[in-house]
Amino acid sequence: MKKNQAIISLGSNLGNRLELLLKALVLLEKQSIKIKLLSSLYETPAWGFKSSPFFNACALVETHFSPEQLLVVFFEIEEQLGRFRESKKAYTARQIDLDLLFYEDLILTTENLIVPHPRLHLRNFVLKPLEEIVPLWLHPVFKKTISKLLSQSPDQDILEKLPFQKWTPPIFDTFPFIIIEGNIGVGKTTLAKKIASNYKLPLLEEAYAKNPYLEKFYANPAPYALAVEQFFLEDRIKQTHAFWNQNEDKIISDFNIQKCLIFARQNLNNKDFKQYKNHFDESYLSQKPPSLMVYLYTDIESLQAQIKKRGRPFEQQIKNEYLEQIELGYQKLIQSDLPYPVVSISTKNLDFQHNEADYQSLLRQILQISF
């Protein structure tokens, strides 16, 4: 189904404004409306009436919905967040306000909808965030760019632009101990490091490179499998104990100790695995369970591309079949009766390392689990 580009505005001046706007974005994304570009937040005075200041923003989205269908989605989301539109035309304070500004270069007038929005060129709280994300977008009626419309705007209101990081959702308020997991090469450590830096949190990072048997194992698995897995288990147990002796608040980690069983099941024969699992079960009793596990996944081809890109010599011989079996192991873990929630996130076409909009989108997928 063909997808079209649309530009929307979001606003709130009642209640927890940021929380409501974040929830609106989450609910839009649940409808498969992809947020391609998102502006910073702007704190602005109420326009056309006296009330408390708004948080306003604009977003470029990709959608298969028609303009009329988008309007229905907007109204449904507004009602979920506590706003019920009334028939009267007067401006009022509101928990959430979603408006369709543009839909491709469409010009449309119906009983319920006018596109482009008929007053967007009069409002700095729309034009300023628009200029941030799509300065050269051409208004199909006025034949002027957003930058030009802003320069000619009669609105004298002064807006306060907030740092883009203001969008960062408070995921650790609900989940103080989050684990990032996934197959080899999916980017779990990259994401965990970014989150740790962003939220200024301690990082419990797997020390895989210290395993003296790993390179030999990848070259010739059978003779070194048990040594590799036993070393990993002992090292991870020691590492987590030492970490928790120094940290006790909000934490991000790039590994789940339960991954030991996934790799051991794949690499060990039945006799060795039985012995290994007994040891694991005893050791696991001392481990602190996470509040949430974020499971990253993508296709095997993308995993192999990332493995080659990061260039670790001992990983270059990893075969597709091995990655597929590890993926199956993770799926079995996720589907088991875990004492913590799991959110699975596809990293296909998601550049959370370099693209801030993609990164914030991923964080909102985590936030979604909290409400």
SVG drawing of the C-alpha trace seen along z (x, -y; Angstrom):
<svg xmlns="http://www.w3.org/2000/svg" viewBox="-21 -41 64 78">
<polyline fill="none" stroke="black" stroke-width="0.4" points="0.0,0.0 1.4,-3.4 2.4,-5.7 2.1,-9.4 3.9,-12.2 1.9,-14.5 2.8,-17.2 1.1,-17.4 1.2,-19.7 0.9,-18.7 0.1,-20.9 -0.8,-20.7 -1.4,-23.2 -3.3,-21.1 -1.8,-18.5 1.6,-17.0 2.2,-18.5 5.3,-16.6 3.8,-13.3 0.7,-13.9 2.7,-14.8 4.9,-11.7 1.8,-9.5 0.3,-11.1 3.4,-10.2 3.3,-6.6 -0.3,-6.2 0.3,-7.6 3.1,-5.1 0.9,-2.3 -1.3,-3.1 1.7,-2.5 2.1,-6.3 5.9,-6.6 7.5,-9.8 10.1,-10.7 11.1,-14.1 10.2,-15.7 10.8,-19.2 12.0,-20.5 9.4,-21.5 8.5,-25.1 6.9,-26.7 4.4,-29.3 1.7,-31.6 -1.9,-30.6 -3.0,-31.9 -6.3,-33.6 -7.3,-33.3 -5.9,-33.7 -4.6,-30.5 -1.4,-28.8 1.5,-28.3 1.5,-25.5 4.1,-23.0 3.9,-22.8 5.8,-20.8 5.4,-19.6 6.2,-16.3 6.7,-15.0 5.0,-11.6 4.6,-8.7 1.1,-7.1 -1.2,-5.0 -4.2,-6.8 -6.1,-9.3 -6.5,-12.8 -10.1,-12.0 -8.9,-8.8 -6.1,-10.7 -8.6,-13.1 -10.5,-10.1 -7.3,-8.8 -6.4,-12.2 -9.8,-12.4 -9.6,-8.9 -6.1,-9.6 -7.3,-12.9 -10.2,-11.1 -7.8,-8.4 -5.7,-11.3 -8.8,-13.0 -9.8,-15.6 -13.3,-15.6 -13.8,-18.2 -16.9,-20.3 -18.9,-21.8 -18.2,-25.4 -15.5,-27.2 -14.0,-29.2 -10.4,-28.4 -10.0,-26.6 -7.2,-25.1 -6.7,-21.4 -4.8,-18.3 -3.8,-17.5 -4.4,-19.0 -3.5,-17.2 -3.9,-19.0 -3.2,-18.0 -1.2,-20.8 -0.2,-19.4 -0.9,-16.1 1.6,-15.9 0.7,-18.8 -3.0,-18.2 -5.5,-21.0 -8.8,-19.8 -11.9,-21.4 -14.7,-19.3 -17.2,-19.9 -14.8,-18.6 -11.4,-19.2 -9.4,-21.9 -5.9,-21.0 -3.5,-22.8 -4.6,-24.1 -6.2,-27.5 -4.5,-29.4 -1.0,-27.9 0.6,-30.9 -0.7,-33.2 0.8,-31.2 4.4,-31.3 3.9,-28.3 3.3,-26.3 5.7,-28.0 8.7,-27.9 8.8,-24.2 7.9,-23.7 10.9,-25.7 13.1,-23.6 12.1,-20.3 10.9,-21.3 12.0,-24.9 11.7,-24.4 8.2,-22.7 6.1,-24.6 2.6,-25.7 0.5,-24.5 -1.9,-27.5 0.4,-30.4 3.3,-28.9 5.7,-30.0 8.2,-28.0 7.8,-27.6 10.8,-29.9 9.2,-32.6 5.8,-32.3 7.6,-32.6 9.5,-35.8 6.1,-37.3 4.2,-36.1 2.1,-38.8 2.3,-36.9 4.4,-38.7 4.5,-36.0 7.9,-35.0 8.5,-31.3 11.0,-29.5 12.7,-26.6 13.6,-23.8 16.5,-21.4 15.6,-18.4 16.6,-16.1 13.5,-17.4 11.6,-14.8 13.6,-12.0 11.0,-9.9 11.3,-9.1 11.5,-5.3 13.6,-4.7 10.9,-6.1 8.9,-2.9 11.8,-0.5 14.9,-1.3 16.9,1.7 16.7,2.1 18.5,4.8 19.2,4.5 19.5,7.9 19.7,9.4 21.6,11.5 25.3,11.0 25.8,7.8 22.3,6.3 23.7,3.2 22.8,3.9 26.0,2.5 25.8,-0.6 22.3,-1.3 23.1,-0.6 26.0,-3.0 23.9,-5.7 21.2,-5.4 23.7,-5.4 25.2,-8.6 21.9,-10.2 20.3,-9.4 23.7,-9.7 23.4,-6.2 25.9,-3.5 26.3,-0.9 26.7,2.8 28.6,3.9 29.5,7.4 33.2,8.0 33.2,10.5 36.6,9.7 38.3,11.0 37.3,14.6 40.6,16.3 38.8,19.2 36.5,17.2 38.8,16.8 39.7,20.5 36.0,21.4 35.0,19.6 37.8,21.2 37.1,24.8 33.9,24.9 33.8,28.4 37.0,28.6 36.5,25.2 32.7,24.9 32.5,25.9 35.5,23.8 34.0,20.8 30.6,21.1 32.0,21.8 34.2,18.8 31.4,16.6 29.1,17.8 31.7,17.3 32.8,14.0 29.3,12.6 28.4,13.7 31.5,12.0 30.9,8.9 27.3,8.5 28.1,9.0 30.9,6.4 28.7,4.0 25.7,4.2 28.0,3.7 28.8,0.2 25.4,-0.7 21.8,-0.4 19.7,-2.9 18.8,-3.2 20.8,-0.9 21.2,0.0 22.9,3.2 23.8,4.7 23.3,8.3 21.0,10.7 22.6,13.4 20.0,15.8 21.7,15.5 24.2,18.0 21.7,20.8 20.8,19.8 24.4,20.0 25.3,23.0 22.3,24.9 23.5,24.2 27.2,24.9 27.3,27.9 26.4,31.5 23.6,32.9 25.9,34.2 27.9,31.0 24.7,28.9 23.0,30.8 26.1,30.2 26.3,26.6 22.6,25.9 22.8,27.2 25.7,24.8 23.7,21.9 20.6,22.6 22.5,22.3 24.3,19.2 21.2,17.5 19.5,17.4 21.9,14.6 21.1,12.5 18.9,9.4 16.2,9.6 15.7,6.7 12.6,4.4 12.4,4.7 14.2,6.4 14.5,4.7 15.0,7.3 16.5,6.0 16.1,8.0 16.7,7.8 17.3,10.2 20.4,12.4 21.8,10.5 21.8,7.3 23.5,9.0 26.2,10.3 26.7,6.9 27.2,5.4 29.5,8.2 31.7,7.6 31.6,3.8 32.8,3.9 35.7,6.1 36.3,8.4 38.5,11.1 37.2,14.0 33.6,13.2 34.1,13.2 33.6,17.0 30.1,17.0 27.7,18.8 24.0,17.8 22.9,21.1 24.5,20.3 22.8,16.9 19.5,18.4 19.8,20.9 20.7,18.2 17.7,16.2 15.5,19.2 17.0,19.5 16.1,15.9 12.6,16.4 12.1,19.3 13.3,17.3 11.0,14.4 8.0,16.7 8.8,18.4 7.2,17.4 9.6,14.6 9.2,12.5 9.7,9.3 8.2,7.7 9.9,7.8 9.6,5.3 10.8,6.5 12.0,3.8 13.0,4.3 16.2,2.4 15.7,2.9 16.0,-0.6 16.4,-2.1 19.6,-4.1 19.4,-4.8 23.1,-5.5 23.2,-8.5 19.6,-9.5 18.0,-11.3 14.5,-10.8 15.1,-7.0 16.6,-7.0 13.6,-8.8 11.2,-6.5 12.9,-3.5 12.7,-5.1 9.0,-5.7 8.5,-2.0 10.0,-1.3 7.8,-4.0 4.7,-2.4 5.1,0.6 4.6,-1.7 1.0,-2.7"/>
</svg>
